[in-house]
């Protein structure tokens, strides 16, 4: 699905791809995991694959947590409980301010 050049997706993609910090992380970490006597390409591919899998799992976990939180936060019961707790806190702060 093509995106317009000014779309937030393209801006975010370019912001991530052109970010020099991402390249610096790879340049500093890769030498620690590379064995000089083995093929370089396979090791880089394994490292990049592991990184992509970790990021995918991380984002899936966050997506699940945020989706669950969104469902919980949008229920009328939760909104009622938060409203009541907020009312009690504000009343307590008002009383404290009036007393002192």
Secondary structure, DSSP 8 states (H G I E B T S, - for coil): ----TTSHHHHHHHHHHT-HHHHHHHHHHHHHH--TTS-HHHHHHHHHHHHHHHHHHHHHHHHHHHHHHHHHHTSHHHHHHHHHHHHHHHHHHHHHHHH-
